[in-house]
Amino acid sequence: MKRFLERIKYYLSKLSFRTGVIILALCVLCYILSFAQMLLPISATAKSVLWFVLFGMAKTTQYAGLAIIGVEGWRRVKGWFKRVSNEE
């Protein structure tokens, strides 16, 4: 199992910073959809299943995106948001 996780980590580390940011954007979309589906006129069971699937996808994309961009990439993203907020 440890070897499998190492292979996944190695594969994700080869992906670009841009790919990681796109994955994190998908994460935000999945979070929005997981709560927005509560407004749909469907049964409570269907809402629960949709929430479980969408929230699970949001968490999966969150961790994958963070693994792709890494610590240095996360600093770049935070720095970008600081620059944008200072310009306003």
Beta strands, then each sheet from edge to edge (+ up, - down):
end
